[in-house]
Amino acid sequence: MLKFLSPEWAEALVASLNDSTDGATLQGVSFKLQQVVKGADGDVTYWIALDGGSFTGGIGPLDGADVTITQDYATAVELARGELNAQAAFMQGKLKVTGNMGMLLQNQDTIAALGPAMGAIEADY
């Protein structure tokens, strides 16, 4: 079982995203998303980038992120377990979003893919 928000978990998330999405439909899409999780043994930052139909990602800050989403650890766990979706979390004030809101709106399908991809990973929270 992978430790949530570890480098190995981030690798598994990228693999899950690449396995669960149709790269052909994502051709031409370029989007960089950074997430900051507060209170996870300190703060943890991870990122996901989509370019040329495939995902990359990792632990740590990402220069040039289009959007940064900040949440506390409990919210991040709920999102990863599929107990809460990003829209509901945002509406409840559990997510702080900064950056290019137009890019965020254009890439809602990409962001929505994160939930099922995270849910496919057995993680130790």
C-alpha positions, 0 to 999 in steps of 0.5 A, spaced: 500 500 500 502 506 498 503 512 502 498 518 500 502 524 497 508 520 497 513 520 491 510 513 489 503 515 490 504 521 485 507 516 480 501 511 481 497 517 480 500 519 473 500 511 471 492 511 473 491 517 469 494 515 463 491 508 463 484 511 464 484 517 459 483 517 452 490 520 449 487 521 443 481 526 445 486 530 449 491 531 444 492 539 443 490 540 451 496 543 455 494 544 462 499 544 469 495 543 475 499 544 482 495 542 489 498 544 495 495 540 501 496 543 508 497 539 514 500 533 511 506 532 516 507 539 514 505 541 507 505 537 501 505 540 494 504 535 488 503 537 480 499 534 474 501 536 467 497 534 461 501 535 454 500 531 448 495 527 450 499 524 456 500 526 463 506 527 467 507 529 475 510 529 481 511 531 488 514 538 489 512 545 486 511 546 479 514 552 476 509 555 471 502 552 474 496 554 470 492 553 476 494 552 484 489 548 488 490 549 496 486 544 501 487 541 508 489 534 509 482 532 511 479 535 504 485 531 500 483 525 503 476 525 502 477 527 495 482 521 494 477 516 497 471 519 492 467 521 499 467 528 496 468 531 489 472 537 487 466 542 485 462 540 492 469 542 496 470 548 492 462 550 494 463 549 501 470 553 501 474 547 502 478 549 496 482 555 495 483 556 487 488 561 484 491 562 477 488 562 470 480 561 472 479 560 464 484 554 464 481 551 470 474 552 466 476 549 460 479 543 463 474 541 468 474 534 464 481 533 466 480 535 473 474 530 474 478 525 471 483 526 478 477 523 482 477 516 479 484 516 478 486 517 485 480 512 487 484 506 483 490 507 488 490 503 494 493 508 499 495 509 506 492 515 509 
